[in-house]
Amino acid sequence: MPKINKFRREELKVKIEFDSSEIDDGHLIELHKLLLKVRHAEENLASRYREQQMRTPTHFGTGQEAVAVGVCAALNDDDVIFSHHRCHNHYLAKGGKVYELAAELYGRADGCSGGRGGSVHLTDREKGIVATSAILGETPAVAAGAALSFQMDGLRNVSVTFFGEGAMDEGAIYEVFNFASLKGLPILFVCENNLYATESPLWVRQPQGTELCERAAAFKIPSFCIDGNDVAEVHAATTSIVEYLRAGNGPVFLECMTYRWREHVGPMFDHELNRTYRTQHEVEFWMDKCPVKRSAAKLLAKGIATQEQLEMWQATTDANIKDDIARAAIAPWPAVSTLFEHI
Ligand SMILES: Cc1ncc(C[n+]2csc(CCOP(=O)(O)OP(=O)(O)O)c2C)c(N)n1
């Protein structure tokens, strides 16, 4: 039976069904390698961030990699994504280069935004990474604009917007839901529900019993809630949704349950700073659901990869990333003469 969790709309023009067990072996390996790229990039950047040479506030996405990878691996280069402050995962999963991300964090000319944007303004037009922004609820509206342009031009491309569940507390997003639904736009709303906005848990922000899917479904948008730490599940869902979007059926909302391992902004873990807004028990509960370990365990259980292969892929990825970051750290600064360009 296809697994559909918490489906909220009764009548659909076309059914959206997905089953992660149908993903072929080669694809599972690709997803795993992409997870490794994202995880090791974040781990290395977080460790070098402590040297205080990257002068940009940085929101690490460790623990949430499966959402970015599962979604982006179902897209083409000419499909576009928009993201928010916790955007490194999405940038890397959509094909952004580790070297250009690192150079951006170091403020260097080779950075993906020329060293001018910092961590929350990543872009790579060739890969379809249009924009990221720290203003909650801002990029969904711009993503809807991109979807509208695809529709008006008769293209089959899709627009994807990532945001945290905190953005669901912003009024702007409900205007976007309404407009996207009204016009039947090819847009996927991906809500990464990591339970906290900064240090506020959901229960102090939303009435008891609130279901985010119900909010999107109120605008007649098909809405799903899935395990955001299972890369295969996210990928299977997105693959089916993208097919539905390309066929012109209108927007979809995908809530992915996941968890942020590190502090809200910065490279530390909460316990290193004696923060108490969430318990160590809770953090460990979610770390046990590590998307990378789960993906590795699946490859082993299915006999698709050996322990030696897994370790080799991990070591190679890590070495390449360390090299990229080391080069980025000493890349040239933007020339002073270019100070007033791109304003
Ligand atoms: C409009 C707006 N209000 C407030 C903020 C300050 N702010 C930055 S991140 C954040 C919490 C975001 O939580 P969520 O959307 O769940 O994403 P997460 O950080 O959990 O990934 C807030 C309130 C902001 N950037 N923009």
The ligand as an SDF file (V2000), in Angstrom:
LIG
                    3D

 26 27  0  0  0  0  0  0  0  0999 V2000
    9.5450   38.5760    9.7090 C   0  0  0  0  0  0  0  0  0  0  0  0
   10.5670   38.0930   10.6850 C   0  0  0  0  0  0  0  0  0  0  0  0
   10.2790   38.0370   12.0070 N   0  0  0  0  0  0  0  0  0  0  0  0
   11.2070   37.6140   12.8970 C   0  0  0  0  0  0  0  0  0  0  0  0
   12.4570   37.2550   12.4800 C   0  0  0  0  0  0  0  0  0  0  0  0
   13.5120   36.8000   13.4920 C   0  0  0  0  0  0  0  0  0  0  0  0
   13.7470   35.3590   13.3490 N   0  0  0  0  0  0  0  0  0  0  0  0
   14.7950   34.8840   12.6570 C   0  0  0  0  0  0  0  0  0  0  0  0
   14.8160   33.2200   12.5970 S   0  0  0  0  0  0  0  0  0  0  0  0
   13.4450   33.0950   13.5610 C   0  0  0  0  0  0  0  0  0  0  0  0
   12.8630   31.7580   13.9310 C   0  0  0  0  0  0  0  0  0  0  0  0
   12.5820   30.9340   12.7280 C   0  0  0  0  0  0  0  0  0  0  0  0
   12.0270   29.7110   13.0510 O   0  0  0  0  0  0  0  0  0  0  0  0
   11.6130   28.7230   11.9110 P   0  0  0  0  0  0  0  0  0  0  0  0
   10.9290   29.4690   10.8170 O   0  0  0  0  0  0  0  0  0  0  0  0
   10.8520   27.6210   12.5370 O   0  0  0  0  0  0  0  0  0  0  0  0
   12.9870   28.2080   11.3200 O   0  0  0  0  0  0  0  0  0  0  0  0
   14.1670   27.4610   12.0770 P   0  0  0  0  0  0  0  0  0  0  0  0
   15.0680   28.5560   12.5900 O   0  0  0  0  0  0  0  0  0  0  0  0
   13.5500   26.6670   13.1580 O   0  0  0  0  0  0  0  0  0  0  0  0
   14.8310   26.6640   11.0370 O   0  0  0  0  0  0  0  0  0  0  0  0
   12.9710   34.3610   13.8910 C   0  0  0  0  0  0  0  0  0  0  0  0
   11.7720   34.6070   14.7230 C   0  0  0  0  0  0  0  0  0  0  0  0
   12.7320   37.3250   11.0950 C   0  0  0  0  0  0  0  0  0  0  0  0
   13.9120   36.9720   10.5960 N   0  0  0  0  0  0  0  0  0  0  0  0
   11.7750   37.7290   10.2250 N   0  0  0  0  0  0  0  0  0  0  0  0
  1  2  1  0
  2  3  1  0
  2 26  2  0
  3  4  2  0
  4  5  1  0
  5  6  1  0
  5 24  2  0
  6  7  1  0
  7  8  2  0
  7 22  1  0
  8  9  1  0
  9 10  1  0
 10 11  1  0
 10 22  2  0
 11 12  1  0
 12 13  1  0
 13 14  1  0
 14 15  2  0
 14 16  1  0
 14 17  1  0
 17 18  1  0
 18 19  2  0
 18 20  1  0
 18 21  1  0
 22 23  1  0
 24 25  1  0
 24 26  1  0
M  CHG  1   7   1
M  END
$$$$
